[in-house]
């Protein structure tokens, strides 16, 4: 699944307007685009925490924010559980400070919730003194209140904009008070077309998106569509 997801992300980021390809979370996406645009326009630094369930588009949206801020490609830090320590935070901070000599800097810290309390504290201290034209984007699978309790939470609320990504709207959306199919069907069809696996109408892919086994997770939707397409080719 990782390979097809990586190809899909790359295709979206190469598109003239990747924002239009993000499924669901319309209000959150608009806020992300606005914050990134402000960094590009004013040169001021900013920090955002994109939080919510896995597969809702947080990492993709962070990558698009870096591009929107005019300082893409981003420096992406993927933190493995158990390795996100205070020393690792210091290394990231030092790396960003050095790389900034070449211009603005966008940093994406994946799964920041795996950090230890000292690491989070070190990171928050650094965020208070960010240089201009620097955007730091963090992703987390847990709520901000659980990520940063106590004094850390106070500092966090002062500096970081929390943007929630939910599963509602990935399968279905509301139009004039009525629930209608969401945009995942067309998105899945485009992915399958790019993979040379398309052979169904958009309603077929919408049914995949609404399948309970997919749990409103875009990655699982793509995996299921890919598996069904391969099975059909084998049985043909």
Backbone as numpy.savetxt, mean C-alpha at the origin, in Angstrom:
# Nx Ny Nz CAx CAy CAz Cx Cy Cz
2.12 -17.06 -6.11 1.30 -15.86 -6.11 2.16 -14.61 -6.11
3.31 -14.64 -5.43 4.14 -13.45 -5.31 4.57 -12.94 -6.67
4.88 -13.87 -7.60 5.38 -13.45 -8.91 4.33 -12.68 -9.70
3.12 -13.20 -9.75 2.07 -12.51 -10.50 1.70 -11.19 -9.85
1.73 -11.13 -8.52 1.44 -9.87 -7.84 2.52 -8.84 -8.14
3.77 -9.26 -8.13 4.86 -8.33 -8.44 4.73 -7.79 -9.86
4.39 -8.64 -10.80 4.22 -8.18 -12.18 3.06 -7.21 -12.29
1.99 -7.49 -11.55 0.82 -6.63 -11.60 1.14 -5.25 -11.03
1.85 -5.22 -9.91 2.24 -3.94 -9.31 3.10 -3.14 -10.28
4.05 -3.81 -10.91 4.94 -3.12 -11.84 4.17 -2.54 -13.02
3.17 -3.28 -13.50 2.37 -2.79 -14.62 1.58 -1.55 -14.25
1.02 -1.54 -13.03 0.25 -0.39 -12.59 1.14 0.83 -12.42
2.30 0.63 -11.81 3.19 1.76 -11.56 3.73 2.35 -12.85
3.78 1.55 -13.92 4.26 2.05 -15.19 3.17 2.75 -15.99
1.93 2.62 -15.54 0.81 3.22 -16.25 0.77 4.73 -16.06
0.21 5.48 -17.04 0.13 6.94 -16.92 -0.59 7.40 -15.66
-1.62 6.67 -15.25 -2.38 7.06 -14.06 -2.68 5.83 -13.23
-1.69 5.41 -12.44 -1.85 4.20 -11.64 -2.92 4.32 -10.58
-3.24 5.55 -10.15 -4.24 5.73 -9.10 -5.59 5.14 -9.51
-5.92 5.25 -10.78 -7.23 4.76 -11.24 -7.34 3.24 -11.15
-6.22 2.55 -10.97 -6.24 1.09 -10.91 -6.41 0.55 -9.49
-6.32 1.43 -8.48 -6.47 0.95 -7.11 -7.94 0.67 -6.83
-8.21 -0.50 -6.27 -9.58 -0.94 -6.05 -10.03 -0.63 -4.63
-11.21 -0.01 -4.50 -11.78 0.28 -3.19 -11.05 1.38 -2.44
-11.49 1.66 -1.21 -10.85 2.65 -0.33 -10.71 4.02 -0.99
-11.76 4.46 -1.65 -11.68 5.69 -2.44 -11.27 6.91 -1.63
-11.86 7.08 -0.44 -11.54 8.25 0.38 -10.09 8.21 0.85
-9.62 7.04 1.24 -8.23 6.89 1.68 -7.26 7.18 0.55
-7.60 6.70 -0.64 -6.73 6.92 -1.80 -6.66 8.41 -2.13
-7.78 9.10 -2.05 -7.78 10.55 -2.31 -6.90 11.29 -1.32
-6.96 10.88 -0.05 -6.12 11.52 0.97 -4.65 11.25 0.70
-4.33 10.01 0.33 -2.94 9.67 -0.01 -2.43 10.54 -1.16
-3.23 10.67 -2.18 -2.83 11.45 -3.35 -2.65 12.92 -2.97
-3.53 13.43 -2.12 -3.44 14.83 -1.69 -2.17 15.09 -0.90
-1.88 14.23 0.08 -0.69 14.42 0.91 0.58 14.38 0.08
0.65 13.44 -0.84 1.84 13.33 -1.69 1.97 14.55 -2.60
0.83 15.03 -3.10 0.84 16.21 -3.96 1.32 17.44 -3.21
1.00 17.53 -1.91 1.45 18.66 -1.10 2.97 18.65 -0.92
3.53 17.46 -0.78 5.00 17.35 -0.67 5.65 17.84 -1.96
5.09 17.43 -3.08 5.63 17.85 -4.37 5.50 19.36 -4.57
4.35 19.93 -4.17 4.08 21.35 -4.42 4.81 22.27 -3.47
4.81 21.93 -2.17 5.37 22.83 -1.16 6.81 22.50 -0.79
7.22 21.25 -0.99 8.56 20.85 -0.56 8.64 20.49 0.90
7.51 20.61 1.62 7.50 20.23 3.04 7.52 18.71 3.17
8.06 18.23 4.28 8.08 16.79 4.52 6.74 16.33 5.08
6.47 15.03 5.00 5.23 14.49 5.55 5.43 13.02 5.88
4.56 12.52 6.76 4.63 11.13 7.21 3.23 10.56 7.23
3.07 9.35 6.72 1.76 8.71 6.72 1.90 7.25 7.12
0.90 6.76 7.83 0.82 5.34 8.19 -0.40 4.77 7.49
-0.18 3.86 6.57 -1.27 3.20 5.85 -1.52 1.88 6.56
-2.68 1.76 7.20 -2.92 0.58 8.01 -4.22 -0.12 7.62
-4.25 -1.42 7.85 -5.43 -2.21 7.53 -5.05 -3.63 7.19
-6.02 -4.41 6.78 -5.81 -5.82 6.49 -4.86 -6.01 5.30
-4.22 -7.16 5.26 -3.35 -7.50 4.16 -4.14 -7.61 2.86
-3.54 -7.16 1.76 -4.17 -7.30 0.46 -5.14 -6.21 0.10
-5.15 -5.10 0.82 -6.10 -4.02 0.54 -5.48 -2.87 -0.26
-4.22 -3.00 -0.64 -3.61 -2.00 -1.52 -2.68 -1.00 -0.84
-2.27 -1.27 0.40 -1.45 -0.31 1.15 -0.08 -0.10 0.49
0.60 -1.19 0.18 1.96 -1.08 -0.39 1.93 -0.43 -1.77
0.95 -0.81 -2.57 0.82 -0.22 -3.90 0.55 1.27 -3.80
-0.33 1.65 -2.89 -0.67 3.05 -2.71 0.55 3.84 -2.22
1.35 3.24 -1.35 2.56 3.91 -0.87 3.52 4.17 -2.02
3.67 3.19 -2.91 4.55 3.36 -4.07 4.05 4.49 -4.97
2.74 4.56 -5.15 2.17 5.62 -5.98 2.32 6.99 -5.30
2.26 7.02 -3.97 2.47 8.28 -3.26 3.88 8.81 -3.49
4.85 7.90 -3.50 6.24 8.32 -3.76 6.35 8.94 -5.15
5.68 8.32 -6.11 5.71 8.86 -7.47 4.99 10.19 -7.55
3.85 10.29 -6.86 3.07 11.53 -6.86 3.86 12.67 -6.21
4.68 12.34 -5.20 5.48 13.36 -4.52 6.64 13.85 -5.38
6.87 13.16 -6.49 7.93 13.58 -7.40 9.30 13.12 -6.98
9.38 12.13 -6.09 10.67 11.65 -5.62 10.73 10.13 -5.66
10.17 9.58 -6.73 10.22 8.14 -6.95 11.44 7.83 -7.82
12.10 6.68 -7.68 11.66 5.52 -6.91 11.91 5.69 -5.42
11.08 5.02 -4.65 11.20 5.11 -3.19 12.24 4.13 -2.68
12.82 4.47 -1.54 13.66 3.52 -0.82 12.73 2.66 0.02
12.60 1.40 -0.35 11.66 0.52 0.34 12.39 -0.35 1.34
11.92 -0.31 2.58 12.50 -1.11 3.65 11.49 -2.18 4.03
11.81 -3.43 3.78 10.93 -4.53 4.15 11.47 -5.14 5.44
10.72 -4.99 6.50 11.18 -5.42 7.82 10.65 -6.81 8.14
11.55 -7.73 8.40 11.15 -9.08 8.78 10.87 -9.13 10.27
9.85 -9.87 10.66 9.48 -9.96 12.07 10.67 -10.46 12.89
10.91 -9.78 14.02 12.00 -10.17 14.89 13.32 -9.49 14.57
13.38 -8.74 13.46 14.62 -8.08 13.07 14.50 -6.56 13.12
13.35 -6.05 13.46 13.10 -4.60 13.45 13.47 -4.06 14.83
14.76 -3.71 15.00 15.29 -3.30 16.29 15.73 -1.84 16.24
16.18 -1.32 17.38 16.66 0.06 17.45 17.87 0.26 16.54
18.76 -0.73 16.50 19.93 -0.61 15.62 19.52 -0.60 14.16
18.49 -1.39 13.81 18.00 -1.38 12.43 17.40 -0.03 12.09
16.69 0.58 13.06 16.13 1.91 12.85 17.23 2.92 12.60
18.32 2.82 13.37 19.45 3.73 13.18 20.06 3.58 11.79
20.15 2.35 11.31 20.71 2.10 9.98 19.84 2.73 8.90
18.52 2.59 9.05 17.60 3.17 8.08 17.73 4.70 8.07
17.76 5.29 9.26 17.86 6.74 9.38 19.14 7.25 8.75
20.25 6.56 9.03 21.55 6.96 8.47 21.54 6.84 6.95
20.94 5.75 6.45 20.89 5.54 5.02 20.09 6.64 4.32
18.96 7.01 4.91 18.11 8.04 4.33 18.83 9.38 4.33
19.50 9.70 5.44 20.20 10.97 5.54 21.29 11.07 4.47
21.99 9.97 4.22 23.05 10.00 3.21 22.47 10.09 1.81
21.42 9.31 1.54 20.82 9.31 0.20 20.17 10.65 -0.13
19.75 11.39 0.89 19.09 12.67 0.66 20.01 13.69 0.00
21.31 13.48 0.06 22.25 14.43 -0.54 22.00 14.59 -2.03
21.31 13.61 -2.62 21.06 13.65 -4.05 19.69 14.23 -4.39
18.99 14.74 -3.40 17.68 15.34 -3.65 16.65 14.84 -2.66
15.36 14.96 -3.01 14.30 14.50 -2.13 14.35 13.01 -1.91
13.66 12.58 -0.88 13.70 11.16 -0.56 12.34 10.67 -0.12
11.92 9.53 -0.68 10.70 8.85 -0.25 11.11 7.52 0.35
10.60 7.23 1.53 10.95 6.00 2.24 9.67 5.24 2.56
9.63 3.97 2.20 8.50 3.11 2.52 8.99 2.05 3.51
8.42 2.04 4.69 8.77 1.04 5.71 7.62 0.06 5.83
7.82 -1.12 5.30 6.77 -2.14 5.30 6.68 -2.81 6.67
5.45 -3.08 7.11 5.18 -3.81 8.35 5.92 -3.19 9.53
5.72 -1.90 9.70 6.38 -1.20 10.80 5.91 -1.75 12.15
4.77 -2.42 12.19 4.25 -2.97 13.45 5.11 -4.10 13.99
6.07 -4.61 13.21 6.95 -5.66 13.73 8.10 -5.07 14.54
8.16 -3.75 14.66 9.26 -3.11 15.37 9.15 -3.23 16.88
10.29 -3.23 17.54 10.32 -3.22 19.00 10.01 -1.81 19.49
9.67 -1.67 20.76 9.37 -0.35 21.32 10.54 0.63 21.16
11.80 0.20 21.43 12.93 1.12 21.21 13.07 1.55 19.75
12.80 0.62 18.83 12.90 0.96 17.40 11.87 1.99 17.02
10.63 1.80 17.49 9.57 2.76 17.19 9.91 4.11 17.80
10.43 4.11 19.02 10.81 5.37 19.66 11.88 6.10 18.88
12.89 5.37 18.39 13.96 5.95 17.60 13.40 6.54 16.30
12.49 5.81 15.69 11.88 6.26 14.44 11.08 7.54 14.64
10.29 7.59 15.71 9.46 8.77 15.98 10.32 10.01 16.25
11.43 9.83 16.96 12.33 10.95 17.21 12.86 11.52 15.90
13.21 10.61 14.99 13.72 11.05 13.68 12.63 11.76 12.88
11.40 11.29 12.97 10.32 11.89 12.20 10.06 13.34 12.61
10.42 13.67 13.83 10.22 15.04 14.32 11.17 16.03 13.64
12.25 15.54 13.07 13.24 16.45 12.47 13.55 16.07 11.02
12.54 15.67 10.30 12.74 15.31 8.90 13.17 16.52 8.07
14.08 16.32 7.12 14.46 17.42 6.22 13.34 17.71 5.23
13.44 18.77 4.51 12.43 19.13 3.51 12.40 18.12 2.37
11.25 18.10 1.71 11.00 17.22 0.57 11.36 15.77 0.88
10.84 15.31 2.00 11.04 13.93 2.40 9.68 13.37 2.83
9.28 12.26 2.26 8.01 11.64 2.63 8.29 10.23 3.13
7.82 9.95 4.34 8.01 8.64 4.95 6.65 7.95 5.02
6.58 6.77 4.45 5.31 6.03 4.36 5.49 4.68 5.04
4.64 4.41 6.01 4.72 3.16 6.75 3.44 2.36 6.54
3.57 1.04 6.47 2.40 0.18 6.39 2.32 -0.66 7.65
1.09 -0.98 8.04 0.88 -1.77 9.26 -0.43 -2.54 9.12
-0.44 -3.74 9.69 -1.66 -4.55 9.67 -2.50 -4.37 10.92
-2.04 -3.54 11.87 -2.78 -3.35 13.11 -3.15 -1.88 13.30
-4.07 -1.63 14.22 -4.56 -0.28 14.46 -3.46 0.61 15.05
-3.48 1.90 14.74 -2.47 2.82 15.28 -2.38 2.79 16.79
-3.53 2.67 17.47 -3.52 2.65 18.93 -2.81 1.45 19.50
-2.83 0.32 18.77 -2.14 -0.88 19.21 -0.66 -0.82 18.83
-0.36 -0.10 17.77 1.03 0.02 17.31 1.84 0.93 18.21
1.24 2.03 18.65 1.98 3.05 19.39 1.23 3.42 20.67
1.38 2.64 21.72 0.70 2.96 22.97 1.44 4.03 23.77
0.77 4.62 24.73 1.41 5.54 25.67 2.02 6.76 25.03
3.23 7.11 25.48 3.92 8.32 25.01 4.18 8.27 23.52
4.46 7.07 23.01 4.68 6.94 21.58 3.44 7.35 20.79
2.28 7.00 21.33 1.03 7.35 20.67 0.83 8.85 20.58
1.18 9.57 21.63 1.05 11.03 21.63 1.95 11.64 20.54
3.20 11.18 20.48 4.13 11.68 19.48 3.67 11.32 18.07
3.14 10.13 17.95 2.67 9.67 16.65 1.53 10.54 16.11
0.55 10.81 16.97 -0.61 11.60 16.53 -0.20 13.03 16.14
0.89 13.51 16.70 1.34 14.86 16.39 2.03 14.94 15.04
2.60 13.85 14.58 3.44 13.90 13.38 2.93 13.07 12.21
2.19 12.00 12.50 1.86 11.03 11.46 0.37 11.07 11.11
0.06 11.04 9.82 -1.32 10.95 9.36 -1.68 9.48 9.17
-2.66 9.00 9.93 -3.09 7.60 9.82 -4.17 7.49 8.75
-4.00 6.55 7.83 -4.95 6.36 6.74 -5.37 4.90 6.73
-6.63 4.65 6.98 -7.12 3.29 7.10 -7.50 2.70 5.74
-7.13 1.44 5.54 -7.52 0.68 4.35 -8.36 -0.50 4.81
-9.59 -0.56 4.33 -10.49 -1.64 4.74 -10.85 -2.54 3.57
-11.57 -3.61 3.88 -11.98 -4.56 2.85 -13.33 -4.19 2.24
-14.10 -3.35 2.91 -15.40 -2.96 2.37 -15.22 -2.15 1.10
-15.89 -2.53 0.04 -15.74 -1.82 -1.22 -14.86 -2.55 -2.21
-14.09 -3.53 -1.75 -13.27 -4.29 -2.67 -14.13 -5.21 -3.53
-15.14 -5.79 -2.90 -16.04 -6.67 -3.64 -17.26 -5.93 -4.16
-17.81 -5.06 -3.31 -19.02 -4.34 -3.67 -18.93 -2.91 -3.17
-19.70 -2.03 -3.76 -19.72 -0.64 -3.35 -21.17 -0.17 -3.28
-21.40 1.04 -2.83 -22.75 1.57 -2.68 -22.97 2.72 -3.67
-24.00 2.64 -4.47 -24.35 3.68 -5.42 -25.83 4.03 -5.21
-26.08 5.28 -4.84 -27.45 5.73 -4.58 -28.16 4.84 -3.57
-27.42 4.44 -2.55 -28.01 3.64 -1.48 -28.14 2.17 -1.78
-27.73 1.72 -2.97 -27.86 0.31 -3.33 -26.48 -0.33 -3.47
-26.37 -1.58 -3.04 -25.12 -2.31 -3.16 -24.98 -2.87 -4.57
-23.87 -2.55 -5.22 -23.63 -3.00 -6.59 -22.23 -3.60 -6.66
-21.94 -4.38 -7.70 -20.60 -4.96 -7.82 -19.52 -3.89 -7.82
-18.43 -4.16 -7.11 -17.30 -3.22 -7.07 -16.41 -3.37 -8.29
-15.27 -2.68 -8.31 -14.42 -2.63 -9.51 -13.42 -3.76 -9.62
-13.49 -4.79 -8.75 -12.49 -5.85 -8.79 -12.59 -6.72 -10.04
-13.81 -6.91 -10.55 -13.96 -7.73 -11.75 -13.13 -7.21 -12.92
-13.30 -5.94 -13.31 -12.48 -5.40 -14.40 -10.99 -5.45 -14.09
-10.60 -5.20 -12.83 -9.19 -5.25 -12.47 -8.63 -6.65 -12.65
-9.37 -7.66 -12.19 -8.92 -9.04 -12.35 -8.80 -9.42 -13.82
-9.76 -8.97 -14.62 -9.72 -9.27 -16.05 -8.48 -8.66 -16.70
-8.12 -7.42 -16.31 -6.93 -6.79 -16.89 -5.66 -7.52 -16.49
-5.62 -8.02 -15.26 -4.45 -8.78 -14.81 -4.33 -10.07 -15.62
-5.43 -10.77 -15.80 -5.41 -12.00 -16.57 -5.05 -11.75 -18.03
-5.51 -10.63 -18.58 -5.13 -10.28 -19.95 -3.63 -10.05 -20.07
-3.06 -9.36 -19.08 -1.62 -9.09 -19.07 -0.83 -10.39 -18.94
-1.43 -11.41 -18.28 -0.76 -12.69 -18.09 -1.03 -13.67 -19.22
-1.86 -13.26 -20.19 -2.20 -14.15 -21.28 -3.12 -15.28 -20.85
-3.89 -15.07 -19.80 -4.76 -16.11 -19.25 -6.23 -15.75 -19.34
-6.56 -14.66 -20.01 -7.95 -14.21 -20.04 -8.76 -15.00 -21.05
-9.96 -15.39 -20.64 -10.85 -16.07 -21.58 -12.28 -15.99 -21.11
-12.55 -15.07 -20.17 -13.86 -14.97 -19.56 -14.37 -13.53 -19.62
-15.69 -13.38 -19.42 -16.24 -12.02 -19.38 -16.05 -11.44 -17.98
-16.34 -10.15 -17.84 -16.06 -9.46 -16.59 -16.91 -10.00 -15.43
-18.12 -10.52 -15.73 -18.97 -11.06 -14.67 -18.32 -12.27 -14.01
-17.59 -13.05 -14.78 -16.89 -14.22 -14.24 -15.89 -13.78 -13.18
-15.14 -12.72 -13.49 -14.13 -12.23 -12.55 -14.76 -11.54 -11.35
-15.93 -10.94 -11.57 -16.61 -10.30 -10.44 -17.08 -11.35 -9.44
-17.49 -12.51 -9.93 -17.91 -13.60 -9.04 -16.73 -14.08 -8.20
-15.54 -14.12 -8.82 -14.34 -14.49 -8.07 -14.09 -13.49 -6.95
-14.24 -12.21 -7.29 -14.00 -11.15 -6.30 -14.96 -11.26 -5.13
-16.17 -11.70 -5.39 -17.20 -11.78 -4.34 -17.19 -13.13 -3.62
-16.31 -14.04 -4.02 -16.24 -15.34 -3.37 -15.72 -15.19 -1.95
-16.38 -15.83 -1.01 -16.01 -15.69 0.40 -14.60 -16.19 0.68
-14.12 -17.16 -0.11 -12.78 -17.70 0.12 -11.70 -16.65 -0.12
-12.00 -15.63 -0.91 -11.01 -14.60 -1.20 -10.86 -13.59 -0.07
-11.84 -13.56 0.83 -11.75 -12.74 2.05 -11.43 -11.26 1.76
-11.96 -10.75 0.66 -11.75 -9.35 0.28 -10.27 -9.01 0.15
-9.47 -9.99 -0.22 -8.03 -9.81 -0.36 -7.68 -9.86 -1.85
-7.11 -8.76 -2.37 -6.82 -8.67 -3.80 -5.86 -9.77 -4.24
-4.86 -10.05 -3.40 -3.91 -11.10 -3.75 -4.58 -12.45 -3.91
-5.50 -12.78 -2.99 -6.21 -14.06 -3.09 -7.13 -14.09 -4.30
-7.71 -12.93 -4.64 -8.56 -12.86 -5.84 -7.74 -13.19 -7.09
-6.56 -12.58 -7.20 -5.70 -12.81 -8.36 -5.26 -14.27 -8.41
-4.89 -14.82 -7.25 -4.45 -16.21 -7.20 -5.56 -17.15 -7.66
-6.79 -16.91 -7.20 -7.91 -17.78 -7.58 -8.20 -17.67 -9.07
-8.18 -16.44 -9.61 -8.43 -16.25 -11.05 -7.35 -16.96 -11.87
-6.10 -16.86 -11.43 -5.00 -17.51 -12.13 -5.16 -19.03 -12.10
-5.52 -19.56 -10.94 -5.66 -21.01 -10.79 -6.78 -21.55 -11.67
-7.92 -20.84 -11.69 -9.05 -21.28 -12.52 -8.70 -21.23 -14.00
-7.96 -20.19 -14.41 -7.59 -20.06 -15.81 -6.65 -21.19 -16.23
-5.71 -21.55 -15.37 -4.77 -22.62 -15.69 -5.49 -23.96 -15.73
-6.41 -24.19 -14.78 -7.18 -25.43 -14.79 -8.01 -25.57 -16.05
-8.56 -24.44 -16.53 -9.37 -24.49 -17.76 -8.50 -24.86 -18.95
-7.28 -24.28 -19.00 -6.38 -24.61 -20.11 -5.98 -26.08 -20.09
-5.77 -26.62 -18.89 -5.37 -28.03 -18.76 -6.50 -28.95 -19.22
-7.73 -28.59 -18.87 -8.88 -29.44 -19.17 -9.41 -29.25 -20.60
-8.92 -28.21 -21.29 -9.42 -27.93 -22.64 -9.03 -29.04 -23.61
